[in-house]
Amino acid sequence: MMKNIIQSYLKEITTTTGYAPLTIKAYKEDLIQFYLFCESLQKIEISLINERTIKLYLVHLNELGLEKSSISRKLSSIRSFFSFAFKKAFINKNLIAYTKNPKVKRKLPEVIQEELYGTLLNNIRAAQHKDYLLHISVTEVLYGASLRVSEASNLLLKDVDFSSSIIRVVGKGNKTRIVPLGEKSKLILHEYLLSRPTDKNQKYFFLKSNGCNVSSNYIYRFVRKYLSELTDLKKKSPHIFRHSSATHMLNHGADLTAIKEILGHSNLSTTQIYTQVSIERLKNVYKQAHPKS
């Protein structure tokens, strides 16, 4: 049954790929949704799935009102699953390998204004939450070191080298990169370490006051709270800080290739989206200030 093959696939990507837990959760949800659709067509065997089944599923997703970006992601999950099934000889032909994603107009990432970042840290400090130093420090590595939320939650004590002013980051696909640690960031992290629980068995850098390491969901919750108090951005996620960091570096003249290395992007084309953000910012400044606008 296809259900068993899905379980085998999820087990493999959990143990061998280094995918973040949230990524694996998304794959699981996408494949369960696909399986339930196939089940409604009485196609519970993977050998019964054909190109028409896939096309019907895409129509179904479209009728649900999903955005093209969401449909593309779900299709990518299914494509990866069928690639696994073909490799393991559960199917003789991978019919979905050449199914194209719907064309998606790439959205520009949202960023916070540069001057608001200091205000945000001051607001976190003023709130005096019992873990406010933790909140400030996590926010600082998300912005100051351009970390993904999963990279911040999984950061180890041994990965932060104050003497060399670097952070060793384990990113997507278990790829390790070196990120500079600025002097302002070092001061913030040093202050946090003075309040960090001293459990010798805890290898993680960021710990809550109860001694447990922070989860991605925990970071999402407090970031959403503090951003909601400060900005009307539609999306209030930790990734805002990573987008903002890249955009602000570019605005200050940083080399695009260097930004790519800091972010841990595999392709320069992924990083180039931030040049468009900067161009849009210049257009807005021109429109507001130039007499010929």
N, C-alpha and C positions, 0 to 999 in steps of 0.2 A: 504493500500500500504506500501511496505517496506520503502519508502522514509519518510513516517510519523513516522514510528517506529524509524528510525535513528534520526530524530529530537527529539523525546521523550528521546532517549538514551543520546544524546548530552546534552540536558537540564539537565538530572539527574546527569551526571558526572560533569557538570559545577557547580551545586549547592550543591552537597553532598560529593564529593570525596576529594576536596582539591588539585586536580591536577593543575599543573602549566598551564598557558595559552598556552604555546608552546606545551605542551603534548596534551591538548584538541584540538588544531589546527591540530596536527598530526593525531589524531583519526578521526577528521572530514574529512581530506583529504583522509585518507585511506578508509573510508566508502563510500565517494562519488565516489571514483575510483571503488570500488567494485560494487556499485549500477549501475554505468554506464555500467560496463561489463555485469552485469545480465540483464540490459535493452536491451543490444545488442542481448541477447539470448531470449528476450521477456519473461523474468522472473522478473516481477516487484512486484509480491506478494511473501512475505517471505516463504509462504507455498510451493512454487514451487522450492525452493532451496534445492538441495540434495547433497550427497557426490560427485557425478560426477561433479556438478557445481563448487564445491570448487576445485576439482582436475584440472578442465579446467582452472580455474582462476590462479592456481599456475603455470600451464604450460604457460599461457599468461604472467605472471610476469617474468618468466624465459626467455621467448622469447624477452621481452623488454630489457633484459640485466641487470636486477637488481641483486645486490649482495645478497647472501643468508641471510645476516644479515638484509637487507631491507625487503626481503620477509618474514622473521620470524616476524619482527615487524608488518607488515601489517596483517599477519595471527593472531597475538596476538590481534590486534584491532578488527578483525572480530570475533574472539573467544569471546572476552569480550562483543561485541554487541549481539551475539547469546545467551550468558548466560543471558543477560538482557531480551531478548525477551522470553526466556524459563521461566524465573522467573515471568514475567508479563503475562504469558499464551498466548502470541501471537503465539507460536508454541508448539506442543505436545512433541517434541523430539529434543534435542540439538545434531544434527548430527556432528557438528564441534568440540565438546568438546574433542574428542580423536584423532583429526587430528594432527599428529606430525609436528613440525617445521623441516625444512631442517637442516641437521647437519652443524654447523658453526664452523670453526676453529677460536677460540677466538684470536683476535689481541691484541698484547701487547700495552698498552697505551703509547703514545709519551710524553716525558718529556723534559723540558729545563735543561741544565746543571746548577748546583747549583750556580756557580760563575757568570752566566749570569743574574741572577735575579737582583742583585744590579746594573748592567749595564743598565738593562731595566728601572729601576726606575730613574736612572740618565738621561737617554735619554728622558723620559717623562717630567722630570723637565726642561731639556734643551730646549725642544720644545716650552715651554712657551705658550701653549694653554690657553685660558681664563679659562678653567676648569681643568687645569693640576693637581691641588691639589685633585680634585675629582677623576681624572683618577688614580693617585697614590694610593689614599685611597681604591678605589674599587679593584684595582689590589692587594693591600695588604691583604684585607680580603679573596680574592679568593685563594691566596697562603698561607698567614699567618694563616688563620682560616679554610682553606680547604672548603670554601663555594661553592655551586653550583651557577650558574649565577642568577637563579631565586631567590635564597635565599638572594643574595646580593642586587638585585634590590628591594626586598620586605622588607629589613631590616628596623626596626623601631627604632626611637631614644631611646625609653624606653628599647629596647632589648640589648643595649650596656651598660654594667655596668663597668665603669672604676675603681671604688673603689674595686670591687671584682675580677677584671681582667677576666671577662667572657662575652661571647655573647650568648644570647638565640636565637636559630635558629629554625624557623619553616620550616621543610623539607617536603619531599614527604609524601603524605597522612596526612598532617597536624600534623605530629609527631614533638614534640619539643625536642631538645637536647641542652646540654650545651657545649660550645666550649671555651677552654682557650684563653685568649687575652694576647699575649706577650708584653713585655715592648717596644720593637721596634715598634710593631704595634700600641700601645697606643700613642706613640709620633707622628706617622704619622696621626692617626685619630684625635688627638688633634689639629694638625696643620690645617687639613682640616676644622674642626669645627669653627676655627677662621674666615674662609672665607665663610662658609656656609650661604646662604640666611636666614634671621631671620624671616621667615613667621611662626607665631605662629599656624597657621592652618595646617601646614604641619607636619605630624606624621612620615614621612619617614626620615631615616638617610641620605641617599644620594640624594642630590638635585643639579640640574644644576644651572648655574648662573641666569637663568631666573625663578628659583623657582619651576620648575617642577621636580618630582622624575624621576630617571633614569629608562629606560626600559631595558629588556634583549637585545633587538636589538641594542640599543645605546651602551651597554657594548661590544657586539660582534664587532661592527664597530671599536671602538677605540683600542680594544685588537688586532684585526687583523692588524690594521695599525702599531702598535708598534712592534708586533712580526715579521711582514714582514721585518722590518728594521734591525732585529737582528738575525733571525734564518731562516734556510731553511726547517724547519719542514713542513711536508705536510699539516697537519691540524693545523690551527692557531686560535683556539677557546679559550674562557675563561676556558674551562674545562682542558686545558693544565696545568693551575696553580694548580688545585686540584690534578691531577695526579702527578705533580711534587712534591707537598707538601707531599703526602703520600709516594712517593718513597724516597725522601730525609730524611724523618723521619725514615723510615725503614733502610736506609743506616747508620744512626747515632745510630742505636740500639734500636729504639722504639719498644715496644711490639705490636704485630699484633692486639691483642684484643683492646688495647687502640686506635690504628689507626682506627679500625672499629667503635668505639664509636664516635670519632671525625668526621669521614666522614658521620656517620648516616646510615651505611649499616645495613640491616636487617639480612644478613647472612655473616658469616665469609668467606665463599667461594668467595664472591664478592671481599673482601679485599685481598684475597690471590694472586690475579693476580699481585699485586705489588711485591711480593716475587720473581716472575718470572722475572720482570723487573730488580730487583737487581741482580739476578743470571746472567742474560744476560750481565749486566754491568761488573760483575766480570770476565766473560768469555772474554769480549773485552779487559779488562785491562791485563789479563793473555796473551792473544794472542799478544798484542802489546809489552809486557815487558818481558815475561819469555823466557829464552834461549831455553827451551825445547818445546816451542809452535810450 
